[in-house]
Amino acid sequence: MFDERIKELRSNLGINQVEFGKLISVSKQCVSNWENGNVQPSIDMLIKIAQTFSVSADYLLGLNNIITLDVSGLTTNQILHIRNIIDDFKEITNK
């Protein structure tokens, strides 16, 4: 599951393996090995990857499918607007 999640998240950011590797200070080969399921990252690297993608380690490992959104620093009104946008997307998806 980790290999699929990391590849999907990287692709969604629109960056290649080299660019992602530079973000977290590893080689393209290291990223490739993770995405191909050849090796797993260390715990420290798992944390760094989760922070880079703003997801939980549980999500990366496939323990849950919940992606959270950090809204700290936003006003209640701004948060409500974001919630409405999310609800609109969910409604469109469920049709």
Secondary structure, DSSP 8 states (H G I E B T S, - for coil): -HHHHHHHHHHHHT--HHHHHHHHT--HHHHHHHHTTS----HHHHHHHHHHHT--HHHHHTS--------TTS-HHHHHHHHHHHHHHHHHHH-
